[in-house]
Amino acid sequence: MAGKACTHLDQITDVVPSSSGCEDCLTVGRRDWVHLRVCQVCGHLGCCDNSPLRHATAHFGTARQTIIRSYEPAEDWYWCYIVEVGFELDGAPPAPSHP
């Protein structure tokens, strides 16, 4: 991934996570997600690609909102789906995380 840089930083907003767990899993009565990711455009909280239903990536596929951030304790990274690169931002607000 060396040399790649996200060019979509202007899409990052100060969002409030949409749920206390994966929004889509909870809707269908599941709680078997592995890790959570929050969309930095709208706040949709979805499960990671290691989870059975991969709702964070599914949200990108339908909403085309580019950047997610980890919603895990002690993780402070972002991912851009378009450029396919992970990154951290100097001066970013503290990462939100679930209890």
N, C-alpha and C positions, 0 to 999 in steps of 0.2 A: 504494500500500500504506500510505500515511500513515494513522495512526489505528488500524491493526490491531496487536494484541499477542497473542503466544502465551500461552495459558492452560494449557499442558500441561507447564510447566517441571518439575513434580514427577515426571515420567516419565524425566527425564534421569538416567542412572546412569554410574558409572565403568566403562566397558566395555573389553574387550580385543577388537580386531578378529578376526573368525572365520577369516581367511585372509590370505595374502600378496597376493592380487589379488581380483578379483570372484569370490566363492565359486561362484556359479552358472555363470558363464562357464567357469571352470576345470573344473567338473564335466562340462561338455559339450565340453571340449577347445578352447575359444576363448580368445583373448587380445587381442581387438580392442576392448576398452573404451576410452573417452576419459578419463574421470575417475572417481574412486572416492568413495563415500559410506558412512559407518558408522552403523548404527542405534544410537541412544543408549539403547535399551531392552535389546537383546540382543547387540549387537556384530556383527550380520550385515554383511558387507562386500559392497556391490553397486555396479554401474556406474550412471553418471548417465543422465539422459534424452537426452543427446547421443550416447550409446553405442547400438549397434544393438539390444541386447536390454533395456535400461532396467531392470535387475534391482533397483535400490534402490527405485524406485517400485512394481515388481511385489511386492517384499517388503512394502511398506506395504499394498498391495491385499489380500494374503493374511493377513498377521500383524496388520494394523491397529495397528502400532506407529508412533507419530506423528512422532517427531523424528529427523532424521538430522544428521550433521555432516560437513563436507568432510574428506576424507582426503588432501588435496593439500598439498604443501609450501607454506608461506607463506600458507595460507588458514585462517581461524579463524572460520568462520560456521556457523550452524545453519539448518535449514529445518523448519518445522512444516507437515505435509501437511494437517492439518485446517483451520487458519486461513489457510494459503497465504501464509506470511510468512517471510522470512529475517531473521536477527538475529545479533548477537554478544552474549556475556555477559561483563560485567565480573567479574573474579575467577575465570573458568573455568580449569581446568587447561590446560596447553599442548595444542594440537591434535595428535592423533596424525597421522602421515603415513607413507606408504610411501617407501622409498628412491628 
